[in-house]
Amino acid sequence: MITVQAFPQKIKTVKEKTRILFIFDASQSMNGRWEKSTKMNVARDFLIEMIDSLELESNVEMALRVYGHQSSFPPQDCEDTRLEVPFSFDNAGEIRQTLRYLSARGTTPIAYALSKAATDFPESDELVRNIVILITDGVEACDGDPCAVSEDLQKKGIILEPFIIGIGLDKKYKKSFECVGEFLEVSKERNFGGTLNYVISQVLDKTSMQVNLLDENDKPTESNVTMTFYNHTTGKLRYQYMHTMNSMGLPDTLFLDPLITYDITVHTLPKLHSDSVRIEPGKHSVVGFRAVQGKLKITSQRTNLFKNLSCIVKKDAETINVQAFDYEQKYLVGNYGIELLTLPRIKMDVNIRASETTVIDIPRPGLVTVFKPTYGPCDLFLKIEGKMVWVCALDSRELRNTLTLQPGNYHLVFRSKTVQLSHYTKKRSFIINSGSSIAVRL
């Protein structure tokens, strides 16, 4: 179970390279009047203002794709789009100049323009954020499906969720764009500047968050656990941190890209997971996982005999860990099945309780050294109420085998590899007591 809260925050600038592709609507409807001027002029002026701000950022590259500017309407040209200014540093002047000389002429092929945008972003081996900002006053006028195109590009990891800035767009069309990306409606000319500033802040700033791992009292005291953040849309790894408490005894602050929806895995045993976690841009988010834990430790009086011993830990029949001997390991509270890889194996159920250490004390073992007269197969059994329970097979390539065994009554069955008759099978019984050491000759 998780909880997400948001509070005012301080901003940290994104360090990764960011590529911003502006897709600009130059269809004939942009010639329409909008308050004091045409939509085309207002959109162009504010986009130039945005370019002015972004050209000062050293980690930002920009490009400009335009649609509806090459062919007059009618007739309808549903492939009327072109990358006018490709990505590069120091191209802000070229983008401004291109915008100033644009004429609104044609139709609105939004889906086709988005699909062509897939090839506009250069391939890169480094981590790059590819962002599309679409400025338009209308909806798809051709037969394309902007929602399907956008979803496909996001799933392939080509772009992040686009921003769509609707200029004087009728509210009834809002739902047409919500599936494409984050739709921002500009109903008044005076609001355009604030909308573009909002988009810039989303593009350039990271949002702070903390992950609270809650104890049995719902206090964020649990820590020292790895956390993995995946991009929910692409499934790709985005961040990975070891949960840490800061100098004030509170969960440390992380800075994440607010444009991504996250799937978060907290690698407790067993793991905790939550899908589709969105953090609110510009605010400090607190994500809480209920991670009440206790400890399990396997020990014995004769630690030197068990230095390489392992313990299989299962939850609901699924193996979640192989725990080392004499080591305290944290688990979420609850019931677990454990299997100690002693000879013979010890199986039991344990209950892990909050803030407690459950100690499993293994009985003190004994040692047996088995001497075989020749090479050949040999099996070891434990006698329980008259039944023979198989324990292990001794190495047929060795004449001498030394085993660490739990106390009990044992039985050896051996046959030399040189004999052809079962009648020549040899058998020996022996008893192992805690702390004893015996030799058995076949």
C-alpha positions in Angstrom: 0.0 0.0 0.0 1.4 3.4 -0.9 0.3 7.0 -0.2 1.4 10.1 -2.2 1.4 13.6 -0.7 2.6 16.9 -2.3 4.0 20.0 -0.6 5.7 23.3 -1.9 9.3 22.6 -2.9 12.6 24.1 -4.0 13.5 23.4 -7.7 16.5 21.6 -9.0 17.5 22.0 -12.6 17.6 18.9 -14.9 21.2 18.0 -15.8 20.5 15.5 -18.6 20.5 16.8 -22.2 16.9 17.8 -23.2 15.8 18.0 -26.8 12.6 20.0 -27.5 10.8 19.7 -30.8 8.3 22.5 -31.4 5.5 21.4 -33.8 3.9 24.6 -35.0 0.4 24.8 -36.5 0.5 27.0 -39.7 -2.9 25.9 -41.0 -5.3 28.4 -42.5 -7.4 28.7 -39.4 -4.4 30.3 -37.6 -5.2 33.4 -39.7 -8.3 33.9 -37.6 -8.6 36.9 -35.3 -7.9 36.3 -31.6 -8.4 39.4 -29.4 -5.9 42.0 -30.6 -4.3 40.1 -33.5 -4.4 36.8 -35.4 -3.7 33.5 -33.7 -0.7 33.1 -35.9 0.9 36.3 -34.7 0.2 35.7 -31.0 1.5 32.1 -31.1 4.6 33.1 -33.1 5.5 36.0 -30.7 5.1 33.9 -27.6 7.0 31.0 -29.1 9.9 33.3 -30.0 9.9 34.6 -26.4 10.1 30.9 -25.3 13.0 30.3 -27.7 14.8 33.4 -26.2 14.6 31.9 -22.7 15.7 28.4 -23.8 18.7 29.4 -25.8 20.5 30.4 -22.6 20.3 26.8 -21.4 23.5 24.8 -22.1 21.9 21.4 -21.9 18.9 22.1 -24.2 18.7 21.6 -28.0 15.7 22.8 -30.0 14.2 22.0 -33.4 11.1 23.3 -35.3 8.6 21.2 -37.3 5.7 23.0 -39.0 2.6 21.7 -40.7 0.0 23.4 -42.9 2.4 25.9 -44.4 3.4 24.5 -47.8 0.1 23.8 -49.6 -3.0 26.0 -49.7 -6.4 24.7 -48.7 -8.4 23.6 -50.6 -7.4 21.0 -51.7 -6.4 19.2 -48.6 -2.8 18.1 -48.3 -2.6 15.6 -45.4 1.2 15.3 -45.7 1.9 19.0 -45.5 4.6 19.0 -42.8 8.4 19.6 -42.8 11.2 19.8 -40.3 12.2 23.3 -40.9 15.1 23.6 -38.4 16.8 20.4 -37.2 18.3 19.8 -33.8 21.6 21.5 -33.0 23.1 23.9 -30.6 23.0 27.7 -31.3 20.1 27.4 -33.8 17.7 29.7 -31.8 18.3 32.5 -34.4 17.4 30.2 -37.3 14.1 29.1 -35.5 13.1 32.7 -34.8 13.8 33.7 -38.4 11.8 30.8 -39.7 8.8 31.6 -37.5 8.8 35.2 -38.7 8.4 34.3 -42.3 5.8 31.5 -41.9 2.4 31.9 -43.6 -0.7 30.0 -42.5 -2.1 28.2 -45.6 -3.2 24.6 -45.3 -4.8 21.9 -43.3 -4.1 20.2 -39.9 -2.4 16.8 -40.2 -1.5 16.5 -36.5 -1.1 12.7 -36.5 1.1 12.7 -39.6 3.3 15.5 -38.2 3.7 13.6 -34.9 4.7 10.4 -36.8 7.3 12.2 -38.8 8.7 13.7 -35.6 9.9 10.2 -34.7 12.8 10.7 -37.1 13.5 14.3 -36.1 15.3 13.3 -32.8 18.9 12.1 -33.4 20.0 8.8 -31.9 22.1 9.1 -28.8 24.0 6.7 -26.5 23.7 9.1 -23.6 20.6 9.8 -21.5 18.4 12.3 -23.4 14.9 13.6 -22.7 13.0 14.0 -26.0 10.1 16.4 -25.6 7.4 17.5 -28.1 5.5 20.8 -27.7 2.6 21.1 -30.1 1.0 24.5 -30.6 -2.3 24.4 -32.4 -5.7 26.0 -32.7 -7.5 22.9 -34.2 -8.0 19.2 -34.0 -6.9 16.5 -36.5 -8.4 17.4 -39.9 -7.1 14.3 -41.8 -7.7 10.6 -41.2 -4.9 10.1 -38.6 -5.1 9.1 -35.0 -2.9 11.5 -32.9 -3.6 9.5 -29.7 -2.4 6.2 -31.2 0.7 7.9 -32.7 1.6 9.6 -29.5 1.1 6.4 -27.4 3.3 4.4 -29.9 6.1 7.0 -29.7 6.0 7.1 -25.9 6.0 3.3 -25.6 9.0 3.0 -27.9 10.8 5.6 -25.7 11.3 8.0 -28.6 9.5 10.9 -26.7 8.1 11.7 -23.3 4.5 12.7 -22.9 3.9 15.7 -25.3 2.6 19.1 -24.3 -0.3 20.4 -26.4 -1.0 24.1 -26.2 -4.4 24.9 -27.5 -4.9 28.4 -28.8 -8.5 29.6 -28.5 -9.7 26.1 -28.9 -13.3 25.2 -28.2 -13.5 23.3 -24.9 -15.4 20.5 -26.6 -12.2 19.5 -28.3 -10.2 19.2 -25.1 -10.8 15.4 -24.7 -9.4 14.9 -28.2 -6.0 16.0 -26.9 -6.0 14.5 -23.4 -5.0 11.1 -24.8 -2.2 12.7 -26.8 -0.4 14.4 -23.9 -0.8 17.1 -21.3 -3.3 19.5 -22.8 -3.0 23.2 -21.8 -5.8 25.4 -22.9 -5.1 29.1 -23.6 -8.4 30.8 -23.7 -7.1 34.4 -23.4 -4.1 36.0 -25.1 -2.8 37.3 -21.8 -2.6 33.7 -20.5 -0.2 32.6 -23.2 2.9 33.8 -21.5 2.0 32.0 -18.2 1.3 28.8 -20.1 4.7 28.8 -21.9 6.5 29.6 -18.6 4.7 26.6 -17.0 5.9 24.4 -19.8 9.5 25.7 -19.5 9.5 24.9 -15.8 8.3 21.4 -16.4 10.9 20.8 -19.1 13.9 22.2 -17.2 13.2 21.5 -13.5 13.2 18.4 -11.5 10.7 17.7 -8.7 11.8 16.7 -5.3 10.3 13.7 -3.5 11.0 11.4 -0.6 10.0 7.7 0.0 8.8 6.9 3.4 9.2 3.3 4.5 6.7 3.1 7.4 7.2 0.9 10.5 4.5 -0.7 12.7 3.7 2.8 14.1 3.4 4.3 10.7 6.7 6.2 11.2 9.2 6.5 8.4 12.0 4.7 10.3 12.8 1.8 7.9 15.8 2.4 5.6 18.8 0.8 3.9 16.8 -0.7 1.1 17.3 -0.3 -2.7 14.6 1.5 -4.6 14.2 1.1 -8.4 12.2 3.6 -10.5 11.0 2.5 -14.0 9.4 4.6 -16.7 5.8 3.3 -16.6 5.3 3.9 -20.3 8.4 2.2 -21.7 9.3 -0.1 -18.8 12.9 1.1 -18.9 15.0 1.7 -15.8 15.2 5.5 -14.9 16.7 5.7 -11.4 18.0 3.4 -8.7 18.9 4.6 -5.2 19.7 3.1 -1.8 17.2 4.5 0.7 19.0 6.7 3.1 18.1 8.7 6.2 19.5 12.3 6.2 21.3 14.1 9.0 18.0 15.0 10.5 16.8 11.4 10.7 14.3 11.8 7.9 14.2 10.0 4.5 16.6 11.7 2.1 15.3 13.9 -0.7 15.4 12.7 -4.3 15.1 14.8 -7.4 13.1 13.2 -10.3 11.9 14.1 -13.7 8.3 15.3 -13.3 7.4 14.4 -16.9 7.6 10.7 -16.2 5.0 8.4 -14.6 6.9 5.8 -12.5 6.6 2.2 -11.4 8.5 2.0 -8.1 9.9 -1.2 -6.6 11.2 -1.2 -3.1 13.5 -4.2 -2.7 12.5 -5.4 0.7 12.0 -9.2 1.2 9.6 -9.7 -0.3 9.5 -6.6 -2.5 7.0 -3.8 -2.4 5.8 -2.4 -5.7 3.5 0.3 -7.0 2.5 1.2 -10.6 1.7 4.5 -12.2 3.0 6.8 -9.6 2.8 10.5 -10.7 4.6 13.2 -8.9 3.2 16.7 -9.0 5.5 19.2 -10.7 6.7 22.0 -8.6 5.8 20.4 -5.3 7.7 18.1 -2.9 6.0 14.7 -3.1 6.0 12.1 -0.3 5.4 8.5 -1.3 4.8 6.1 1.5 5.1 2.3 1.6 4.1 0.2 4.6 7.3 -1.7 5.1 7.1 -3.1 8.6 10.1 -5.5 9.1 11.7 -7.9 11.5 14.9 -9.9 11.3 15.8 -13.6 10.9 19.1 -15.1 12.0 20.3 -18.7 11.8 22.9 -19.7 14.4 24.4 -22.7 16.1 26.9 -23.5 18.9 29.5 -24.8 16.3 29.7 -21.9 13.8 32.9 -23.3 12.3 31.0 -26.3 11.0 28.4 -24.2 9.4 30.4 -21.4 7.8 29.1 -22.1 4.3 25.6 -23.1 5.4 22.6 -21.5 3.5 19.0 -21.3 4.3 16.2 -21.1 1.7 13.5 -18.7 2.7 10.1 -19.0 1.0 6.9 -16.8 1.0 3.7 -18.4 -0.3 5.8 -21.2 -1.8 8.0 -18.8 -3.7 11.7 -18.7 -2.9 12.6 -15.1 -2.0 16.1 -15.4 -0.6 18.9 -17.8 0.2 20.2 -16.5 3.5 23.7 -17.0 4.8 24.4 -18.6 8.2 25.0 -16.4 11.2 23.7 -13.2 9.4 20.7 -11.0 10.3 18.5 -10.4 7.4 15.4 -8.2 7.3 12.0 -9.4 6.1 8.5 -7.9 6.0 6.5 -9.2 8.9 4.6 -12.4 8.3 4.9 -16.1 8.0 7.7 -17.8 6.1 8.8 -21.3 5.3 12.5 -22.0 5.7 14.7 -24.9 4.6 18.1 -25.2 6.2 20.6 -26.9 3.9 22.0 -29.1 6.6 22.3 -32.8 6.3 19.6 -33.9 6.6 17.7 -30.7 5.6 15.6 -29.0 8.3 12.3 -27.5 7.3 10.1 -25.3 9.5 7.7 -22.3 9.5 8.7 -19.1 11.2 6.8 -15.9 12.0 8.7 -12.6 11.6 7.5 -10.0 14.0 8.0 -6.2 13.8 11.3 -4.9 15.2 12.3 -8.3 16.6 15.0 -10.8 15.6 13.8 -14.4 15.2 16.7 -16.7 16.0 16.8 -20.2 14.7 19.3 -22.2 16.7 20.4 -25.3 14.8 21.3 -28.3 17.0 25.0 -28.9 17.4 26.1 -31.3 14.7 28.5 -34.1 14.6 31.1 -35.4 12.0 31.4 -38.7 10.3 34.2 -39.8 8.0 33.2 -42.7 5.7 36.0 -44.9 4.3 35.1 -47.0 1.2 37.2 -50.0 0.2 36.8 -49.2 -3.5 35.2 -46.6 -5.7 31.4 -47.0 -6.2 28.0 -45.6 -5.5 27.0 -44.9 -1.8 23.8 -43.5 -0.3 23.2 -42.1 3.1 19.8 -42.6 4.9 18.3 -41.4 8.2 16.2 -43.9 10.1 12.9 -42.4 11.3 10.4 -44.7 13.0 11.6 -47.7 11.0 11.6 -45.9 7.7 14.6 -45.0 5.6 14.7 -41.3 4.5 17.3 -40.5 1.9 19.7 -37.8 2.9 22.4 -37.6 0.2 24.7 -39.5 -2.2 28.4 -39.7 -1.4 30.8 -38.9 -4.1 31.5 -42.2 -5.9 34.9 -40.9 -7.1 36.2 -40.5 -3.6 37.4 -43.2 -1.2 37.0 -40.9 1.8 34.0 -38.6 2.5 33.6 -36.4 5.6 30.1 -35.1 6.4 28.6 -32.7 8.9 25.4 -34.4 10.1 22.6 -33.5 12.5 22.1 -35.9 15.5 20.3 -39.1 14.6 20.5 -42.8 13.5 22.0 -43.2 10.0 22.4 -46.0 7.5 24.9 -46.4 4.6 24.3 -48.5 1.5 27.3 -49.1 -0.8 28.3 -51.2 -3.8 31.7 -51.5 -5.4 31.6 -50.4 -9.1 33.5 -53.6 -10.0 30.8 -56.1 -8.9 27.8 -57.1 -11.0 25.5 -58.5 -8.4 23.3 -56.6 -5.9 24.0 -59.4 -3.4 27.4 -57.8 -2.7 25.8 -54.5 -1.5 27.4 -53.4 1.8 25.4 -51.7 4.6 26.5 -50.0 7.8 24.5 -48.2 10.5 25.8 -45.6 12.9 24.7 -42.9 15.4 25.6 -39.2 15.4 25.5 -37.3 18.7 25.9 -33.6 19.1 29.6 -32.7 19.0 30.7 -36.3 18.2 33.2 -37.3 15.6 33.3 -40.9 14.3 34.7 -43.0 11.5 32.8 -45.6 9.5 34.5 -48.2 7.4 32.5 -50.1 4.7 
